Amino acid sequence: MKKIVLGMFLILLLIPFSQSYSQEKTDTPATLSVSLTSETPFVYQDSEGYTVVVGMVENVDSLSSVTNVIIQVKFYDDLDPNPLEINQGHTTLEVIPSNGQSPYAIRSQTPNPNITQASVSLLGFDSSVAKQKGLSVYSTDVFYDTSLRFSGVLQNGGAPNSDTDVYLAFYDGFEPSRILGVSTIELGNVEPNTEVAFEINEEIDPRAVGFLLFAESDIFNSDFVDVKIPPPQSMSKLVSISNVAVEDTKGNSLSEIKVGSTVNIVSESLVEFSSKQIPAETPYTYYVQIKESGELPYVEFIGKFDGRFIGNEAQTQSIDWIPEKKGLFFIETFVWDRNNIPISEQGPFVLILVN
C-alpha cells in the first residue's frame, strides 16, 4: 500500500497540476469485460480552469463489441472526503470492438480551483453489433515546433458514411504510457470509395511523444495507427546520458541493495552540439524511472532533479531512492527541458537487485 501511494505521488510530479488521484474498480457483472487500463489516468487543468481526467478503456471480451460505456469521475479537494462534484461521460469511440480500446476525456462541470483529486470508476456498458473495418487512416506529414502540424488521409470503403470523425489520442513516453489528451477532426458525410484529406494545427501537451490515429463513423471504424511525434525542429537531441549507476551514501557502486536502504541513482550528462550551437544556459529536468522486472513492468519509483547546463559543461545528477520491495528492477533516465520536451535519448538501462 505504501508503494502504491508513493508511486502515485511521484508520478504527479510530472503533471502541471498539483493533485492526486486513484481508480475505483466496480467488479459487477455489468463491468467484468470492460476495464480501465491504468490506475493513474492523466489529470490536468485546462486553459479555462476546468479539471480534465483522461485515460483509456479496454474491452477484454474476445467475441463481443460494447457501447454506451459509462465512466464516472468524482472530484475532491484535499480536506473533505465527500466529492465536490460528480460527473459522467463516455468513451471517445461509440463502439469498442472485441479486444479493442478507446480513450476517454471527462471534464469537471465547473472551473473549480479547489479540485485537487479525482477518482474514476466504470458504471456499466451495453453489448453492441460490431462495426466493420471500412475506414483506414494514415499520415502524410508530421511537423512539430511550437505546435503540432499534422495532415493525413481517410479512406472509405464501399458504403456512404455519416458522422465520420478522425481522432488523435496523444500519449507520453513513460511505461506504461498515459493518454494526455484527445483531439477530434469532424469530417461528417463521406461518400463510398473516396479519400478525404484532413489536417490539424494546434498546441499539444509537450510531454506527448506520439499519438494513436483512428476513425469512426455511423457504420464503420478503423484500426489504430501509432504515429511518432518528431522532436522540435529547433532543438533535436541536445544531451547525452552516460555512466548511470547505483551508489551507496559513500559513493560506492552497487549491483545489489537491501530493502529500506538509502541509495543514490547517479549519472553524467553532456551537451553534444558544437559550442556555436549551444545556448549559454540550458535549464533542464532530469528524471529517473525505476520499474520492476516482469512481463508487465510496474513503475516502482519516479524522481526528478532540476538543473542548468552552462554551455557544454558536463554535469552529474543524483536522486535518492529507498527501495520498499524485494525483486529485480531496471532503471531508466531521461532529460527534458523546462517545457517538458525531451532533449536527450533515453539513458542506458541499469539492473539492480533488491533483497
Secondary structure, DSSP 8 states (H G I E B T S, - for coil): -HHHHHHHHHHHTTSSS--EEEE----SGGGTTEEES-SS-EEEE-TTS-EEEEEEEEE--SS-EEEEEEEEEEEE-SS-SS-SEEEEEEBSSSEE-TT-EEEEEEE-SS--TT--EEEEEEEEEEEE---B--EEEEEEEEEESSSEEEEEEEEE-SS-EEEEEEEEEEE-SSSS--EEEEEEEEEEEE-TT-EEEEEEEE---TT--EEEEEEE-SSBB---EEEE----TTT---EEEEEEEEE-TTS-EESEE-TT--EEEEEEEEE-S-TTTS-SEEEEEEEEEEEE-SSS-EEEEEEEEEEEEETT--EEEEEEE---S-EEEEEEEEEEETTS-B-B-----EEEEE-
